[in-house]
Amino acid sequence: MINRRTVLRNGLLSTAVLGLGTLPFARGVFAAEQEIVAVEWGGNYLAAVEAINGTQDAVDVTFDLHSGGAATVLAKIDAAWPERSFDAVAAFSPVFTSMIREGWCETIDPDEMPNLKDVPRALFMTDADGALKVVPRSITGQYWGYREDMAPFALENVEQLLDDRLRGQILFPSPIMNSNMQMVTIARALGGSVSDIEPAWDFVKELARKGNIGRVSTSDSETLNSLASGETSIAFSATTSFAEVAKVAPVKHLTKMPEDSGFVTALVMEGWAIPSNGRVDAAKEWVNLMMSPDNNGTMNEMIGTVPTNSKAAASEALAHITFTEDELAVHTLQPDWAYQAENMNEWATRWEREVAPLL
């Protein structure tokens, strides 16, 4: 199908042929398109961003998809730097922490990107000097959940993951996923912490010995496919993955459980960073377009997250991930992304050495 962008790119039509003589459209036909490469997740993320992107002609976008965990994009940027690799990078808090630390992010100015004036300043990630460095597009969470249609019983605490009835039912992410937040939550439930996750290692090794881990995922697609197909029924994952599973099966989100259950939600910001060695002006224009109230609301509705633009409508279906001030104190965790990023390689190596042989 030939769409307007194809027509513009190949110069197949003129205003005379179209019979359209308005100045704005004429400028759109004859002006050279700006082009950028944007990194994005696949699946419903790509479907959402492509649908919204198709409504604009100001910037021509080529999408490069994350392969494996989102953190793998850091190696790609580092390998090319200071040469251009990408112009806009969709990722989440821990990846942005590393990008900011490396000095790769362009400063964001709401005066240049007016739609960002409707995003609470507290949601922006900043550098050490307080300069805005990341555009927040979604608030989401990482937490435990399960398919209610497959569960042999209702999970009430973390220790029940060891129940013999859950043999083969747990999808456990590799440490390269979620910055290993899955093990951090287990450690906290067992009296440890992000800096003392030893209790989690013992617990996960026991899960592996008992055969309760039916799949180790290394990508969001693997997580979604396993849960949606029924290969596994319990997982630690993101709001977006559970939203997709909920389209085919009932999901219990363990986000507002009693404090002594050990189940806690790690709050995550997803958004865009604009690398300072890329096509900065075009990337800012495109991100600003994507952050309009309508576009931000539509995208978050499609991927199952909470919009950051204060003028965008949030879905009632996200009540499980929308917290009051009091609920935030009881049910959520603010991750130490920098610490987890520093230890992720060590944790991944230890997993291969100590856990993988038991699976």
C-alpha positions in Angstrom: 0.0 0.0 0.0 1.4 3.4 -0.9 0.9 5.8 1.9 1.6 9.5 1.9 5.1 9.1 3.2 5.9 6.8 0.3 4.4 9.3 -2.0 6.5 12.1 -0.6 9.7 10.1 -0.6 9.4 9.1 -4.2 8.1 12.4 -5.5 5.2 10.7 -7.2 2.6 13.4 -6.7 2.5 17.2 -6.9 0.0 19.7 -5.6 -1.3 20.1 -9.1 -2.1 16.4 -9.5 -3.7 16.3 -6.0 -5.6 19.5 -6.6 -4.5 20.7 -3.1 -3.0 24.2 -3.0 -3.0 25.0 0.7 0.4 26.4 1.9 0.9 24.0 4.9 0.4 20.9 2.7 2.5 22.3 -0.1 5.4 22.9 2.4 5.0 19.3 3.6 5.3 18.0 0.0 8.4 20.0 -1.0 10.3 20.2 2.3 13.0 17.6 2.8 12.0 15.1 5.5 14.0 14.9 8.7 15.2 11.4 9.4 16.1 9.7 12.7 16.8 6.2 14.0 14.8 5.4 17.2 15.4 2.4 19.4 12.2 0.7 20.7 11.0 -2.5 22.2 9.1 -4.9 20.0 5.6 -6.4 20.4 2.9 -4.1 21.6 5.4 -1.3 22.1 6.3 -1.2 18.5 2.7 -1.5 17.4 1.7 1.5 19.6 4.6 3.7 18.6 4.2 2.9 14.9 0.5 3.6 15.0 1.0 7.0 16.5 4.1 7.8 14.4 1.9 7.1 11.3 -0.1 10.2 12.1 2.8 12.6 11.5 4.9 13.5 8.5 7.4 15.9 10.1 10.1 13.3 10.9 10.9 10.0 9.0 11.6 7.4 11.6 13.4 4.0 11.3 13.0 1.8 14.3 15.8 -0.4 15.7 14.5 -2.9 18.2 16.0 -3.9 21.5 17.6 -7.3 21.4 17.4 -9.1 24.7 17.2 -6.8 27.7 17.1 -3.1 27.1 20.6 -2.7 28.7 22.2 -4.3 25.6 21.7 -0.9 23.8 24.4 0.5 26.0 27.1 -1.6 24.4 25.9 -0.6 21.0 26.1 3.1 21.8 29.5 2.7 23.5 31.0 0.8 20.6 30.0 3.6 18.2 30.7 6.7 20.4 31.5 9.5 19.5 30.0 8.5 16.2 26.2 8.6 15.8 24.4 5.3 16.5 20.8 6.3 17.4 18.9 9.5 17.6 16.3 8.6 20.2 16.5 5.7 22.6 13.4 4.2 24.4 14.4 2.5 27.6 13.7 2.6 31.3 15.3 3.9 34.5 18.4 1.7 34.9 19.5 2.1 31.3 19.0 5.9 31.5 21.1 5.9 34.7 24.0 4.5 32.8 23.5 6.8 29.8 23.5 9.9 32.0 26.6 8.7 33.9 28.4 8.3 30.6 27.4 11.8 29.5 25.6 10.5 26.4 22.2 12.3 26.9 21.3 15.7 25.4 19.8 18.1 27.9 16.0 18.4 27.6 14.4 21.9 27.6 10.5 22.1 27.8 10.7 25.5 26.2 12.0 23.7 23.1 9.5 20.8 23.5 6.3 22.4 24.7 4.4 19.1 25.4 6.8 18.4 28.2 5.5 21.4 30.2 2.6 19.1 31.1 4.8 16.4 32.5 5.6 16.8 36.3 9.2 17.8 36.7 9.7 15.2 39.4 9.4 12.5 36.8 12.4 13.6 34.8 15.7 12.0 35.3 18.5 14.5 35.7 22.3 14.7 35.8 24.3 15.7 38.9 23.8 19.4 38.0 20.0 19.0 37.9 19.7 19.3 34.1 16.8 17.3 32.6 18.2 14.4 30.6 15.3 11.9 30.0 11.7 12.4 28.7 9.3 10.3 30.8 6.5 8.8 28.7 5.2 6.1 31.0 5.0 5.1 34.7 4.9 1.3 35.1 6.1 -1.3 37.6 7.9 -4.6 37.9 6.2 -7.1 40.2 5.0 -10.7 40.7 1.8 -11.9 39.2 0.2 -15.0 37.9 -2.6 -16.5 35.7 -5.6 -17.1 37.9 -6.9 -19.7 35.6 -3.9 -21.9 36.1 -2.9 -21.3 39.7 -3.5 -24.3 42.0 -3.9 -21.8 44.9 -3.8 -18.1 45.6 -0.3 -16.8 46.3 -0.2 -15.0 49.7 3.6 -14.7 50.3 6.9 -15.1 48.5 7.8 -18.3 50.4 4.9 -20.1 48.7 6.9 -20.0 45.4 8.6 -23.1 46.8 5.3 -25.1 47.0 5.5 -28.4 45.2 2.3 -27.7 43.4 4.1 -25.0 41.4 6.5 -27.4 39.7 7.4 -26.1 36.3 5.0 -23.1 36.7 7.4 -20.3 37.4 8.9 -18.1 34.7 12.1 -16.6 36.3 13.9 -13.8 34.5 17.6 -14.0 34.0 19.6 -11.4 36.0 20.1 -9.5 32.8 16.4 -8.7 32.9 14.8 -6.0 35.1 18.3 -5.3 36.5 17.7 -8.4 38.6 14.9 -6.8 40.5 13.2 -10.2 40.8 16.0 -11.3 43.1 16.1 -8.0 45.0 12.4 -8.4 45.9 13.0 -12.0 47.1 16.0 -10.8 49.2 13.9 -8.1 50.8 11.1 -10.5 51.6 13.6 -12.8 53.3 15.3 -10.1 55.4 18.0 -9.1 52.9 18.3 -6.0 50.7 19.7 -4.8 47.4 23.2 -4.9 48.8 22.6 -8.2 50.6 20.8 -10.5 48.1 22.4 -13.7 49.5 19.0 -14.9 50.8 17.7 -14.7 47.3 20.5 -16.8 45.9 19.7 -19.6 48.3 16.0 -19.3 47.6 16.3 -19.4 43.8 18.7 -22.3 43.9 16.1 -24.2 45.9 13.5 -23.2 43.3 15.7 -24.6 40.6 16.4 -27.9 42.5 12.7 -28.5 43.1 11.9 -27.9 39.4 9.5 -25.1 40.0 11.3 -22.9 37.5 9.8 -23.9 34.1 11.4 -21.2 32.0 14.2 -18.7 32.3 13.5 -15.7 30.2 16.1 -13.4 28.6 13.7 -11.1 26.8 10.2 -9.5 27.2 9.0 -11.5 24.2 10.0 -14.8 25.9 8.2 -13.7 29.0 5.0 -12.8 27.2 5.0 -15.9 24.9 5.5 -18.3 27.9 2.8 -16.8 30.0 0.3 -16.3 27.2 0.7 -19.8 25.9 0.3 -21.4 29.4 3.8 -22.9 29.4 4.3 -21.1 32.7 1.8 -19.2 34.9 3.8 -17.2 37.5 6.3 -14.6 36.8 8.1 -11.4 37.9 7.6 -9.0 35.0 6.5 -5.5 33.9 3.0 -4.1 33.9 3.1 -4.2 30.1 3.7 -7.9 29.9 0.9 -8.7 32.3 -1.4 -6.4 30.3 -0.8 -8.5 27.2 -1.3 -11.7 29.1 -4.6 -10.3 30.5 -5.9 -10.2 26.9 -6.0 -14.0 26.8 -6.3 -15.0 30.5 -7.2 -13.5 33.9 -4.2 -12.2 35.7 -3.7 -11.6 39.5 -1.4 -8.6 40.0 0.5 -9.0 43.3 0.9 -5.2 43.6 -1.1 -4.3 46.7 -0.5 -7.2 48.9 -0.1 -7.1 52.7 3.3 -5.7 53.7 4.3 -9.0 55.3 3.7 -10.9 52.1 7.0 -9.9 50.7 5.5 -9.0 47.4 6.4 -5.4 46.4 6.2 -3.3 43.3 9.4 -1.7 41.9 8.3 1.6 40.3 9.8 2.2 36.8 9.9 5.1 34.5 10.0 4.5 30.8 10.8 7.2 28.3 13.2 8.5 25.7 16.8 9.7 25.9 18.2 11.8 23.0 21.9 11.0 22.5 23.9 14.1 22.1 25.9 12.8 19.1 22.7 12.2 17.0 20.3 14.2 15.0 19.2 16.1 18.1 16.9 18.7 16.6 14.9 16.2 14.6 14.8 13.8 17.6 13.4 16.5 19.9 10.8 17.5 17.4 9.6 13.8 17.1 9.6 13.1 20.8 7.7 16.3 21.4 5.1 15.2 18.9 4.8 11.8 20.6 4.3 13.4 24.0 1.2 15.4 23.1 -1.7 14.6 25.5 -3.5 12.5 22.9 -0.5 10.6 21.7 0.9 10.0 25.2 -2.5 8.8 26.4 -3.0 6.6 23.3 0.4 5.0 23.6 0.0 4.2 27.3 -3.4 2.8 26.8 -2.1 0.5 24.1 0.9 -0.8 26.1 -0.9 -0.8 29.5 1.0 1.8 31.4 0.2 5.1 33.2 0.8 8.2 31.0 3.1 11.0 32.3 1.4 13.9 30.5 -0.9 15.4 33.1 -3.5 16.2 30.4 -3.6 12.6 29.1 -6.3 10.2 30.4 -5.3 7.2 32.4 -7.0 3.8 31.9 -9.2 2.5 34.8 -7.7 -0.9 33.9 -4.4 0.3 35.6 -5.9 0.7 39.1 -3.6 -2.1 40.2 -0.5 0.0 39.4 -1.9 3.4 40.5 -1.0 4.1 44.1 -2.1 6.7 46.7 0.6 8.4 48.9 -0.1 5.9 51.6 -0.1 2.9 49.3 3.3 4.0 47.8 4.9 3.7 51.3 3.5 0.2 51.9 3.5 -1.5 48.4 6.3 0.1 46.4 10.1 0.1 46.2 12.3 2.8 44.7 15.1 0.8 43.1 18.8 1.6 43.4 19.3 1.4 39.7 23.0 2.6 39.8 23.9 -0.1 42.3 22.1 -2.8 40.4 23.7 -1.7 37.1 27.1 -2.0 38.7 26.5 -5.5 39.9 24.5 -6.9 37.0 27.4 -8.5 35.2 28.6 -10.2 38.4 25.1 -11.5 39.1 24.7 -12.8 35.6 28.0 -14.7 35.9 27.0 -16.1 39.2 23.7 -17.3 37.8 25.4 -19.2 35.1 27.8 -20.8 37.6 25.4 -21.6 40.5 21.8 -21.7 39.2 21.8 -22.7 35.6 23.4 -26.2 36.3 20.4 -26.9 38.6 17.7 -26.2 36.0 
